[in-house]
């Protein structure tokens, strides 16, 4: 069986496209060969900046002969039908078979297709692959119609075996396949012929081309690390940059240069980012000071002066880039010194977060208020959490983040330190963005946790409020990532919070922020002064009277029984009631104090949280299922726990699910679940038949058999233990107590007939089954457990 070698030689392919292109070439060619009836043993794809290569071993010489059977018309069909069938098959009437069918006799044709040689199939497959190649971007050049990522110069396509190598005859857009290629653009430019993949790879290396991308990457990393080590320094690891640089050179030459002394005081991340983004340089760090002191560049050519000229040129360009970074850094520090991060953040009022959700400044106000609410629940100082939230996004207005957006948060930390804010506040400026993905670290500092939760919850609540939710694979606002971030923040820090209460608090805070934004503008806009007056009602309860500015009183959608314009209501619910009542939720009343101009659009921005919160909670539960499934907890276990009260406390929910999953893995857990399901099924059928609910009244005095009496005693003994464990939220202990019921329940079903002819006994036993259902269902809804 011959081996196949293909090379598509072109101008430089962008590094980001090379790996995917090599995989696409392999997929398109091998799939095409297999579909045409050829087989092969193995295949490998390779790429350099100027070539895509494919090696296929053990390719069959030709496709096999195949036989196709076609059913034709019935024998009594019109003659024209038979003639058409014969034309389509290329056979004569004598070559057809006649077979008996259910509705009579019919003609059948057996058509033999001769196998085709590999060369003919390969020529078709490769041409189709080249003409239909899925480049992200492609171009045409010259007078041809071929589109390729860069001008395609040559095609190498040979089959080699013991007899030697032969070129596969084919041509694409005037480029005929051959057996020659070229090496390095400058160090090995002459064409040479090859006879096999081994010959091809060896000759390329002699012509200064490393064919394998992993070999180029390993050479770069090894040489750069060695040069850094020799200077007592260490190379800063960056796998993404390493892969990119390996795609920029065919013959890597590693050179180390120095960074100007005037730039060494810049934050290390600024130096690293600037060199990576603009120059594709690696950073070299002094392990003692942590400063970036040198850089590594990778050239694509060996020079007589050992790279001195290259380093000199790169150094000049780098100095210009770093001078810009230093200018941004010093300007930002000047703003922080003169106005603080609060002053830097003022410009965020002119930055739109979303056209229906206001500015970044509006968002920061909401996050700060919510962070203050969360702080006590994560053991953070409320003032620190609010302050951290207020300055956390200020660096978005800095010149440094404007140039390097990936430094957002980190620069906020540096600027907060320059302002001499508390370390925990400075840390929150960076850490509140975390976690950014499933493998990213989760902050544990209380202030950072409070601000990170507030940030992500505000995003989710606000987008759900305006019904901008992920659909299918589309998630333009990264809401799935935000939900996973909330889940990991809560679970990994063991934070106990009610998402429902936080959504309510966010809703009330949002309304307060809106009311506060109106104050001070009364004179210019004709607003009335807003007052909250606490009064004591006739029932002795405190009530609050609130004046709300509304121009069109029909917006209030007042209930028919209202007879005057002044009402009071319970102060504990005042803000939420006013908030909700404006949107026709009529469980509160409101006084219209004056006629002022508040448009319907503004009012519509303040919807209550209840209409959308159930759907948002379901979204959290869906993301939690994905997260826990990755940790080995089945979906039915999670569903059984979600069905229980308190399912908006995700940490509690996870603890319940983990305990249930561990319990169900035991023999007692599995058997008890089966016993529960048996009891539940019998009970459900009896309740449906009798039209009553058997939910209480089981009495041990009606027990007849020893097994029945034993079950009463077991339930009496287990119930206090289960109740105590549930009160302590010790689900493991609750399930251990439930496990003691396994044997009595099994014995009960073995010895006792529930549906007795004696109706008193039957009713008592059904109530006993109800007690089993209630007791076993205290931890989770076991009806949702599958199997």
JOPE-V536721 format. One record per residue. RES is the residue in one letter. PHI is phi in whole degrees, -180 to 180 (none if undefined). OMEGA is omega as a letter, one per 30 degrees, with the letter a starting at -180 (NA if undefined). NEAR is the number of other ideal C-beta (glycine too) atoms within 10 Angstrom. Layout:
BEGIN
res = [RES RES]
phi = [PHI PHI]
omega = [OMEGA OMEGA]
near = [NEAR NEAR]
END
This chain:
BEGIN
res = [X X X X X X X X X X X X X X X X X X X X X X X X X X X X X X X X X X X X X X X X X X X X X X X X X X X X X X X X X X X X X X X X X X X X X X X X X X X X X X X X X X X X X X X X X X X X X X X X X X X X X X X X X X X X X X X X X X X X X X X X X X X X X X X X X X X X X X X X X X X X X X X X X X X X X X X X X X X X X X X X X X X X X X X X X X X X X X X X X X X X X X X X X X X X X X X X X X X X X X X X X X X X X X X X X X X X X X X X X X X X X X X X X X X X X X X X X X X X X X X X X X X X X X X X X X X X X X X X X X X X X X X X X X X X X X X X X X X X X X X X X X X X X X X X X X X X X X X X X X X X X X X X X X X X X X X X X X X X X X X X X X X X X X X X X X X X X X X X X X X X X X X X X X X X X X X X X X X X X X X X X X X X X X X X X X X X X X X X X X X X X X X X X X X X X X X X X X X X X X X X X X X X X X X X X X X X X X X X X X X X X X X X X X X X X X X X X X X X X X X X X X X X X X X X X X X X X X X X X X X X X X X X X X X X X X X X X X X X X X X X X X X X X X X X X X X X X X X X X X X X X X X X X X X X X X X X X X X X X X X X X X X X X X X X X X X X X X X X X X X X X X X X X X X X X X X X X X X X X X X X X X X X X X X X X X X X X X X X X X X X X X X X X X X X X X X X X X X X X X X X X X X X X X X X X X X X X X X X X X X X X X X X X X X X X X X X X X X X X X X X X X X X X X X X X X X X X X X X X X X X X X X X X X X X X X X X X X X X X X X X X X X X X X X X X X X X X X X X X X X X X X X X X X X X X X X X X X X X X X X X X X X X X X X X X X X X X X X X X X X X X X X X X X X X X X X X X X X X X X X X X X X X X X X X X X X X X X X X X X X X X X X X X X X]
phi = [none -78 -106 -110 -131 -126 -136 -111 -104 -145 -69 -60 -89 -53 -58 -68 -99 -66 -62 -64 -64 -63 -65 -66 -61 -61 -63 -66 -73 -65 -63 -64 -65 -66 -63 -85 102 -93 -125 -151 -89 -159 -147 -140 -114 -140 -153 -133 -57 -115 -157 -114 -131 -138 -117 -123 -103 66 -78 -68 -69 -158 -78 -78 -68 -128 -118 -115 -112 -125 -89 -106 -74 -66 -67 -97 -75 -57 -62 -65 -64 -65 -62 -63 -65 -64 -63 -70 -98 75 -108 -102 -63 -68 -86 -84 -106 -112 -128 -80 -120 -61 -105 125 -94 -142 -84 -132 -118 -112 -111 -99 -105 -71 -66 -115 -67 -60 -59 -67 -65 -61 -60 -68 -65 -68 -62 -63 -64 -66 -72 -115 -67 -86 -67 -60 -141 -142 -144 -110 -145 62 -99 -80 -106 -74 -107 -146 -63 -144 -52 -88 -97 -154 -126 -105 -149 -133 -113 -129 -149 -62 -81 121 -110 -136 -78 -80 -70 -165 -151 -132 52 83 -103 -87 -68 -146 -120 -117 -147 -129 -93 -61 -57 -112 -96 -159 -78 -74 -76 -149 -93 -131 -121 -164 -65 -61 -65 -62 -67 -66 -69 -62 -65 -67 -97 65 -133 -91 -71 -87 -65 -68 -68 -63 -64 -64 -63 -62 -67 -64 -68 -66 -64 -65 -65 -67 -60 -63 -100 75 -119 -136 -79 -78 -69 -154 -65 -62 -66 -61 -63 -67 -66 -63 -90 -101 -131 -100 -139 -69 -124 -89 -129 -113 -127 -101 -96 -56 -56 -71 -106 -71 -85 -66 -54 -54 -66 -68 -61 -62 -67 -62 -69 -70 -70 -91 -118 60 -96 -86 -98 -120 -112 -85 -64 -77 -99 79 -85 -84 -116 -143 -134 -122 -117 -119 -89 -110 -157 -90 -120 -67 -91 58 88 -63 -66 -62 -64 -64 -66 -64 -63 -65 -64 -63 -61 -65 -65 -70 -63 -62 -62 -66 -62 -61 -62 -68 -63 -64 -64 -66 -64 -64 -66 -82 -126 75 -65 -62 -67 -63 -74 -59 -67 -70 -68 -100 -108 -78 -80 -159 -64 -109 -123 86 -92 -64 -64 -60 -64 -62 -61 -67 -64 -63 -66 -71 -61 -65 -67 -76 -48 -61 -82 -119 64 -106 -72 -63 -65 -66 -64 -66 -63 -61 -66 -68 -108 -62 -108 -62 -68 -63 -97 -80 -69 -66 -71 -61 -84 -127 -58 -68 -92 -61 90 -62 -67 -58 -66 -62 -68 -65 -66 -65 -83 62 -76 -58 -56 -69 -72 -63 -63 -64 -60 -88 -81 -69 -77 -83 -80 -90 -173 -64 -105 -79 -68 -103 -63 -121 -65 -52 -65 -63 -63 -61 -72 -63 -64 -62 -61 -72 -67 -60 -58 -67 -63 -68 -72 -69 -63 -99 62 -103 -113 -62 -131 58 -89 -89 -151 -64 -104 53 -74 -64 -65 -64 -65 -63 -62 -61 -59 -69 -61 -71 -71 -73 -100 53 -88 -104 -139 -94 -63 -63 -67 -68 -65 -65 -61 -61 -64 -68 -61 -61 -66 -61 -62 -64 -61 -64 -68 -81 -68 90 -113 -60 -67 -69 -102 78 -81 -85 -72 -94 -130 -110 -112 -90 -129 -103 -80 -62 -84 85 -85 -80 -126 -121 -100 -127 -100 -117 -78 -141 -77 -104 -65 -66 -62 -76 51 -64 -62 -63 -81 -73 -116 -136 -101 -126 -140 -126 -154 -56 -65 -65 -115 -58 -65 -67 -65 -60 -54 -73 -67 -59 -109 66 -93 -95 -100 -151 -124 -142 -92 -91 -83 -161 -99 -136 -94 -124 -72 -62 -63 -67 -62 -64 -73 -117 -82 -70 -82 -58 -59 -108 -64 -56 -69 -65 -63 -62 -64 -59 -64 -63 -66 -65 -60 -61 -64 -76 -62 -65 -100 91 -98 -64 -65 -70 -66 -65 -61 -63 -85 -63 -71 -91 -60 77 -75 -91 -98 -68 -67 -64 -62 -68 -61 -65 -66 -64 -66 -66 -61 -66 -65 -71 -78 -87 -64 -62 -64 -66 -69 -64 -62 -65 -63 -61 -65 -64 -63 -66 -66 -61 -67 -64 -65 -66 -67 -67 -70 -88 71 -132 -109 -94 -125 -163 100 -66 -127 -66 -69 -91 -71 -103 -86 -64 -66 -67 -64 -64 -67 -59 -64 -65 -64 -63 -77 -80 -57 -61 -67 -66 -61 -65 -65 -66 -63 -88 56 -98 -68 -62 -66 -62 -75 -64 -67 -63 -61 -67 -85 -57 -65 -61 -68 -59 -65 -60 -71 -70 -106 -115 -95 -67 -82 -72 -68 -77 -64 -66 -64 -60 -63 -65 -71 -65 -65 -67 -62 -61 -68 -61 -61 -67 -66 -73 -89 -71 -93 -159 -84 -70 -65 -90 -77 -83 83]
omega = [a l a l l l l a a l a l l a a a a a a a l l l l l a a a a l l l a l l l l l l a a a l a a a l l a a l a l l l a l a l a a l a l l l l l l l a a l a l l l a a l l l l l l l a a a a l a a a l l l a l l a a l a a l l l l a l l l l a l a a a l a a l a a l l l a a a a a l l l l a l l a a a a a l l a l a l a a l l l a l a l a a a a l l l a l l l l l l a l l l a l l l a a a a l a a l l a l a a l l l a a a a l a l l l l l a a a a l l l l l a a a a a l l l l a a l a a l l l a l a a l l l a a l l a a l l a l a a l l a l a a a a a l l l a a l l a a a a a a a a a l l l l a l a a a a a l a a l l l a l a a l a a a l l a a l a a l l l l l a l l l a l l a l l l a a l l l l l a a a a a l l l l a a a a l l a a l l a l a l a l l l a l l l a a l a l l l a a a a l l l l a a l a l l a l a a a a a a l l a l a l l l a a a l l a l l l l l a l l l l l l a a a l l l a l l a a l a f a l a a a a l l l l a a l l a a l l a a a l l l a a a l l a a l l a l l a l a l a a l a l l l a l l l a a l a a a l l a l l l l l a l l l l l a l l a l l l l a l a l a a l a a a a a a l l a a l a l l l a a l l l l l a l a l a l l l a a l l a l a l a a l a l a a a l l a a a a a a a a l l a a l a l l a l l a a l l a a l l a l a l a l a a a a l l a a a a a l l l l l l l a l l l l l a a l l l l l a a a l l l l l l a a l l a l l a l l a l l l a l l a l l a a l l l l a a a l l l l l a l l a a l a a l l l l a a a l l l a l l l a a a l l a a l a l l a l l a a l l a a a l l l l a l l l l a l a l l l a l l l a l a a a l l l a l a l a a l a a l l l a l l a a a a l l l l l l l a a a a l a a a l a l a l a l NA]
near = [14 21 20 25 27 24 28 27 18 17 15 16 22 16 18 11 17 24 15 13 20 22 13 17 23 21 14 19 23 20 12 18 23 12 10 16 17 25 12 18 11 10 18 13 20 23 25 27 21 21 23 23 25 24 21 24 15 13 21 17 13 15 19 12 11 11 8 10 9 14 12 21 16 16 14 8 14 10 8 9 13 17 12 13 19 17 9 12 17 9 17 8 10 5 12 20 11 12 11 8 12 5 7 10 11 19 22 13 18 13 14 8 12 9 16 16 13 24 17 15 22 25 18 13 22 25 17 14 22 22 13 9 19 11 16 10 8 12 12 12 12 9 7 14 8 18 17 22 20 17 13 20 15 17 24 21 22 26 22 20 13 5 7 10 17 14 17 22 12 19 11 20 17 9 17 12 21 16 19 15 24 19 21 20 17 11 14 18 11 8 11 16 15 21 15 18 23 13 16 24 18 13 17 26 16 10 19 19 24 22 20 16 18 11 13 25 19 15 18 22 20 11 17 22 18 11 17 21 11 9 13 9 20 14 21 19 11 14 9 8 20 19 17 17 25 28 22 18 22 25 24 21 19 21 20 21 18 14 22 12 8 11 20 16 10 21 18 17 17 23 27 22 19 26 26 21 14 17 15 14 27 27 26 25 19 16 10 8 10 8 15 24 18 19 24 23 23 23 17 18 15 13 12 7 9 11 19 12 11 18 19 11 11 19 16 9 12 24 13 10 17 23 13 13 22 18 13 21 22 11 13 22 16 10 18 23 11 9 13 17 26 13 13 23 22 12 15 19 13 10 13 12 18 16 7 15 19 17 15 21 16 21 20 23 23 22 30 22 20 27 32 22 22 25 25 13 17 25 12 24 18 15 12 21 31 23 24 34 31 19 26 33 28 28 28 20 20 26 18 26 22 14 17 21 9 11 22 19 20 21 25 28 22 23 27 27 16 15 19 8 21 16 13 18 27 24 20 34 29 21 25 26 21 18 21 12 11 12 6 14 11 17 24 12 18 22 30 28 29 34 37 31 29 29 24 24 27 26 23 23 21 21 20 20 23 15 10 15 16 15 8 5 5 8 13 8 16 15 20 15 17 19 24 21 27 25 23 20 24 25 18 15 20 10 20 15 20 15 20 18 13 21 24 17 19 24 22 20 21 24 19 14 16 17 18 11 12 17 10 9 10 15 7 7 11 13 17 16 11 15 9 13 12 11 11 10 11 6 6 6 13 13 18 18 18 22 18 21 21 20 16 12 11 8 18 20 12 18 10 5 6 12 6 6 13 11 15 20 21 13 18 12 15 21 18 20 22 23 25 22 22 21 16 12 16 15 10 17 18 24 16 18 18 14 12 15 12 18 9 9 8 12 19 13 15 18 18 22 22 14 14 18 19 11 11 23 18 11 17 21 19 14 20 25 18 15 19 22 13 9 10 8 20 18 13 16 25 26 18 25 29 21 14 15 7 14 18 20 20 26 16 20 23 21 19 26 24 18 23 27 20 15 23 21 9 14 9 17 19 15 15 25 22 17 21 23 16 17 22 18 12 16 22 13 11 19 15 9 9 12 6 11 11 21 14 9 13 21 12 14 7 17 21 14 13 10 17 21 15 17 29 19 12 20 22 11 13 20 16 10 15 22 14 13 21 15 9 10 15 15 23 16 16 26 25 18 23 25 17 16 24 21 16 22 24 17 17 27 18 8 14 17 11 19 12 15 7 11 8 10 18 17 19 22 27 25 18 26 25 21 21 24 20 13 19 24 17 18 23 27 13 22 16 15 20 9 9]
END
